[in-house]
Amino acid sequence: MPVEKKGNKGSSPKVYGYFKIDGDKATRTKKNCSRCGKGVYMSEHKDRNTCGKCGLTEFKQ
């Protein structure tokens, strides 16, 4: 029996939500993790920002 594929491997379509295009410029919409560096974005919650890789939490004021 052939094995069914469960999706395409590669980049997620959600990655396009991390940037906003204004003409020729691309700006980031999410904050980068200060501990992990560039390319690791923090998730936005109601009262905090968290990193899914290292677990860093920054509370909003």
VENQUI-V224161 format. One record per pair of residues at least 12 apart in sequence whose ideal C-beta (glycine too) atoms are under 10 Angstrom apart, sorted by sequence separation. I is the first residue (numbers start at 0). J is the second residue. D is the distance in Angstrom with one decimal. If there is no record, write none. Layout:
((I,J,D) (I,J,D))
//
This chain:
((16,28,7.0) (17,29,5.3) (28,40,9.1) (29,41,6.5) (30,42,9.5) (39,51,8.1) (40,52,9.5) (44,56,9.2) (46,58,6.4) (47,59,6.1) (16,29,8.2) (27,40,8.0) (29,42,7.9) (30,43,7.8) (39,52,5.3) (46,59,5.6) (29,43,6.8) (38,52,9.9) (39,53,7.9) (41,55,7.5) (44,58,9.6) (45,59,8.1) (46,60,9.4) (28,43,9.3) (35,50,6.2) (41,56,9.0) (44,59,8.4) (32,48,8.8) (34,50,6.8) (35,51,9.6) (39,55,9.6) (41,57,7.3) (43,59,9.0) (32,49,9.1) (33,50,8.7) (35,52,5.3) (30,48,5.9) (32,50,4.2) (34,52,8.6) (35,53,5.5) (29,48,8.7) (31,50,9.2) (32,51,8.9) (34,53,5.2) (30,50,9.4) (32,52,6.9) (33,53,9.9) (34,54,9.1) (35,55,7.7) (32,53,6.6) (34,55,5.0) (32,54,9.8) (33,55,7.1) (17,40,6.0) (32,55,5.9) (33,57,8.0) (32,57,9.3) (14,40,9.4) (30,57,8.2))
//
